[in-house]
Amino acid sequence: MTLPGFRKGKAPLSVIQRLHGGRVRNDAVSRVVEKTYVEALRAEGIVPVADPDLNLDKVADDGGISYTAVVEVRPKWSPGATPG
């Protein structure tokens, strides 16, 4: 990475983390949540009808992520059944 005051590729990691760490972390969390959300929908056979309500429960320093996704789905019904 090139930063003012440092030769190309010689910027200290601590400076890079301070300047860009939050953005990089948020991007990584977003990518992981997006991928695992789609995988979970497929695994459970869920077809949402709207965007999910995502709640990030925990992002650990070791890279672990825990989140909750609440989605709306079409109601199940069969012909001749009375709504209730």
MARBA-3410 file (N, C-alpha, C, O; in Angstrom, 1 decimal):
84
0.8,-1.2,0.0,0.0,0.0,0.0,0.9,1.2,0.0,1.9,1.3,0.6 ~ 0.4,2.2,-0.7,1.2,3.5,-0.8,0.5,4.5,0.1,-0.7,4.8,-0.1 ~ 1.2,5.1,1.0,0.7,6.2,1.9,1.7,7.3,1.9,2.9,7.1,1.8 ~ 1.2,8.5,2.0,2.2,9.7,2.0,3.1,9.5,3.2,2.7,9.2,4.3 ~ 4.4,9.8,2.9,5.4,9.7,3.9,6.1,8.4,4.0,7.1,8.2,4.8
5.6,7.4,3.2,6.2,6.1,3.3,6.5,5.6,1.8,5.8,6.0,0.9 ~ 7.6,4.9,1.7,7.9,4.3,0.3,6.8,3.2,0.0,6.2,2.6,0.9 ~ 6.6,3.0,-1.3,5.6,2.1,-1.7,5.9,0.7,-1.1,7.0,0.2,-1.2 ~ 4.8,0.2,-0.4,4.9,-1.1,0.2,5.6,-1.1,1.5,5.8,-2.2,2.1 ~ 6.0,0.0,2.1,6.7,0.1,3.3,6.0,0.7,4.5,6.5,1.0,5.5
4.7,1.0,4.3,3.9,1.6,5.3,3.7,0.6,6.4,3.4,-0.6,6.2 ~ 3.9,1.0,7.7,3.7,0.0,8.8,2.3,-0.5,8.9,1.3,0.3,8.7 ~ 2.1,-1.7,9.3,0.8,-2.3,9.4,-0.1,-1.6,10.4,-1.3,-1.4,10.1 ~ 0.5,-1.1,11.5,-0.3,-0.4,12.5,-0.9,0.9,11.9,-2.0,1.3,12.2 ~ -0.2,1.6,11.0,-0.7,2.8,10.4,-1.8,2.4,9.4,-2.9,3.1,9.3
-1.6,1.4,8.6,-2.7,0.9,7.7,-3.9,0.5,8.4,-5.0,0.9,8.0 ~ -3.7,-0.2,9.5,-4.9,-0.6,10.3,-5.6,0.5,10.9,-6.9,0.6,10.9 ~ -4.9,1.5,11.4,-5.5,2.7,11.9,-6.3,3.5,10.9,-7.4,3.9,11.2 ~ -5.8,3.6,9.7,-6.4,4.4,8.6,-7.6,3.6,7.9,-8.6,4.2,7.6 ~ -7.4,2.3,7.7,-8.3,1.6,6.9,-8.9,0.4,7.5,-9.7,-0.3,6.9
-8.5,0.0,8.7,-8.9,-1.2,9.4,-10.4,-1.3,9.5,-11.0,-2.4,9.3 ~ -11.1,-0.3,9.9,-12.6,-0.4,10.1,-13.3,-0.6,8.8,-14.2,-1.4,8.8 ~ -12.9,0.0,7.8,-13.5,-0.2,6.5,-13.3,-1.6,5.9,-14.2,-2.2,5.4 ~ -12.1,-2.0,6.1,-11.7,-3.4,5.6,-12.5,-4.4,6.4,-13.0,-5.4,5.8 ~ -12.6,-4.2,7.7,-13.3,-5.2,8.6,-14.8,-5.2,8.2,-15.4,-6.3,8.1
-15.4,-4.0,8.0,-16.8,-4.0,7.7,-17.1,-4.6,6.3,-18.1,-5.3,6.1 ~ -16.2,-4.4,5.4,-16.3,-5.1,4.1,-16.2,-6.6,4.2,-17.0,-7.3,3.6 ~ -15.3,-7.1,5.0,-15.1,-8.5,5.2,-16.4,-9.1,5.8,-16.8,-10.2,5.4 ~ -16.9,-8.4,6.9,-18.1,-8.9,7.6,-19.2,-9.0,6.6,-20.0,-9.9,6.6 ~ -19.4,-7.9,5.8,-20.5,-7.9,4.8,-20.4,-9.0,3.8,-21.4,-9.6,3.5
-19.2,-9.3,3.4,-19.1,-10.4,2.4,-19.4,-11.7,3.0,-20.0,-12.6,2.4 ~ -18.9,-12.0,4.2,-19.2,-13.2,4.9,-20.7,-13.4,5.2,-21.2,-14.5,4.9 ~ -21.3,-12.4,5.7,-22.7,-12.5,6.0,-23.5,-12.7,4.7,-24.4,-13.6,4.7 ~ -23.2,-12.0,3.6,-23.9,-12.2,2.3,-23.8,-13.6,1.9,-24.8,-14.3,1.4 ~ -22.6,-14.2,1.9,-22.3,-15.5,1.4,-23.0,-16.6,2.3,-23.7,-17.5,1.8
-22.9,-16.5,3.6,-23.5,-17.5,4.5,-25.0,-17.4,4.6,-25.7,-18.4,4.8 ~ -25.5,-16.2,4.4,-27.0,-16.0,4.4,-27.6,-16.8,3.2,-28.6,-17.5,3.4 ~ -27.0,-16.6,2.0,-27.5,-17.3,0.8,-27.3,-18.8,1.0,-28.2,-19.6,0.6 ~ -26.2,-19.3,1.6,-26.0,-20.7,1.8,-27.1,-21.2,2.8,-27.6,-22.3,2.6 ~ -27.4,-20.5,3.8,-28.4,-20.9,4.8,-29.8,-21.0,4.2,-30.5,-21.9,4.5
-30.1,-20.0,3.3,-31.4,-20.1,2.7,-31.5,-21.3,1.8,-32.6,-22.0,1.9 ~ -30.5,-21.6,1.1,-30.5,-22.8,0.2,-30.6,-24.1,1.0,-31.4,-25.0,0.7 ~ -29.8,-24.2,2.1,-29.8,-25.4,2.9,-31.1,-25.7,3.6,-31.5,-26.8,3.7 ~ -31.8,-24.6,3.9,-33.1,-24.8,4.6,-34.3,-24.7,3.7,-35.4,-24.9,4.1 ~ -34.1,-24.5,2.4,-35.1,-24.4,1.4,-36.1,-23.2,1.6,-37.3,-23.3,1.4
-35.5,-22.1,2.1,-36.3,-20.9,2.4,-36.2,-20.0,1.2,-35.2,-19.7,0.6 ~ -37.4,-19.5,0.7,-37.5,-18.5,-0.3,-38.1,-17.2,0.2,-39.3,-17.1,0.4 ~ -37.2,-16.2,0.6,-37.8,-15.0,1.2,-38.5,-14.2,0.1,-38.2,-14.2,-1.1 ~ -39.5,-13.4,0.6,-40.2,-12.5,-0.3,-39.8,-11.0,-0.1,-40.3,-10.2,-0.9 ~ -38.9,-10.8,0.8,-38.4,-9.4,1.0,-36.9,-9.5,1.5,-36.5,-10.6,1.9
-36.3,-8.4,1.6,-34.9,-8.3,2.1,-35.0,-8.7,3.6,-35.9,-8.5,4.3 ~ -33.9,-9.3,4.1,-33.9,-9.8,5.5,-33.6,-8.6,6.5,-33.1,-7.5,6.1 ~ -34.1,-8.8,7.7,-33.7,-7.9,8.8,-32.5,-8.6,9.5,-32.7,-9.5,10.2 ~ -31.3,-8.1,9.2,-30.1,-8.6,9.7,-29.7,-7.9,11.0,-29.6,-6.7,11.1 ~ -29.3,-8.7,12.0,-28.8,-8.2,13.2,-27.5,-8.9,13.5,-27.4,-10.1,13.7
-26.4,-8.1,13.5,-25.1,-8.6,13.8,-24.9,-8.8,15.3,-24.9,-7.8,16.1 ~ -24.8,-10.1,15.7,-24.8,-10.4,17.2,-23.4,-10.2,17.7,-23.2,-9.7,18.8 ~ -22.4,-10.7,17.0,-21.0,-10.7,17.5,-20.0,-10.8,16.4,-20.2,-11.6,15.4 ~ -19.0,-10.0,16.4,-17.8,-10.1,15.5,-16.6,-10.3,16.4,-16.2,-9.3,17.1 ~ -16.0,-11.5,16.5,-14.9,-11.8,17.4,-13.6,-11.4,16.7,-13.5,-11.3,15.5
-12.6,-11.1,17.5,-11.3,-10.7,17.0,-10.6,-11.8,16.2,-9.8,-11.6,15.3 ~ -11.0,-13.1,16.5,-10.5,-14.2,15.8,-11.1,-14.5,14.4,-10.8,-15.4,13.7 ~ -12.1,-13.6,14.1,-12.8,-13.8,12.8,-14.1,-14.4,12.9,-14.8,-14.4,11.8 ~ -14.6,-14.9,14.0,-15.9,-15.5,14.1,-17.0,-14.4,14.0,-16.9,-13.3,14.6 ~ -18.1,-14.8,13.4,-19.2,-13.9,13.2,-20.5,-14.6,13.6,-20.7,-15.8,13.2
-21.3,-13.9,14.3,-22.6,-14.5,14.6,-23.7,-13.4,14.3,-23.6,-12.3,14.7 ~ -24.7,-13.8,13.5,-25.8,-12.9,13.2,-27.1,-13.6,13.1,-27.2,-14.8,13.0 ~ -28.1,-12.8,13.1,-29.5,-13.3,13.0,-30.1,-12.7,11.8,-30.0,-11.4,11.6 ~ -30.8,-13.5,11.0,-31.6,-12.9,9.8,-33.0,-13.3,10.0,-33.4,-14.5,10.1 ~ -33.9,-12.3,9.9,-35.3,-12.6,10.0,-35.9,-12.2,8.6,-35.7,-11.1,8.1
-36.6,-13.2,8.0,-37.1,-13.0,6.7,-38.6,-13.3,6.6,-39.1,-14.1,7.4 ~ -39.2,-12.7,5.7,-40.6,-12.9,5.4,-40.7,-14.0,4.3,-40.0,-13.9,3.3 ~ -41.6,-14.9,4.5,-41.8,-16.0,3.5,-43.3,-16.0,3.1,-44.2,-15.5,3.9 ~ -43.6,-16.6,2.0,-45.0,-16.8,1.6,-45.7,-17.7,2.6,-45.1,-18.7,3.0 ~ -47.0,-17.5,2.9,-47.7,-18.4,3.8,-47.9,-19.7,3.0,-48.1,-19.7,1.8
-47.9,-20.8,3.8,-48.2,-22.1,3.2,-49.7,-22.3,3.3,-50.3,-22.1,4.3 ~ -50.3,-22.8,2.2,-51.7,-23.1,2.2,-52.0,-24.2,1.2,-51.2,-24.4,0.3 ~ -53.1,-24.8,1.3,-53.5,-25.8,0.3,-54.9,-25.4,-0.1,-55.7,-24.9,0.6 ~ -55.2,-25.7,-1.4,-56.6,-25.4,-1.9,-57.6,-26.1,-1.1,-57.5,-27.3,-0.7 ~ -58.7,-25.4,-0.8,-59.8,-25.9,0.1,-59.6,-25.7,1.5,-60.5,-25.9,2.3
-58.4,-25.3,2.0,-58.2,-25.1,3.4,-58.7,-23.7,3.7,-58.7,-22.8,2.9 ~ -59.3,-23.6,4.9,-59.8,-22.3,5.3,-58.7,-21.5,6.0,-57.9,-22.0,6.8 ~ -58.6,-20.2,5.6,-57.6,-19.4,6.3,-57.8,-19.3,7.7,-59.0,-19.2,8.2 ~ -56.8,-19.2,8.5,-57.1,-19.1,9.9,-56.0,-18.6,10.7,-56.1,-18.5,11.9
END
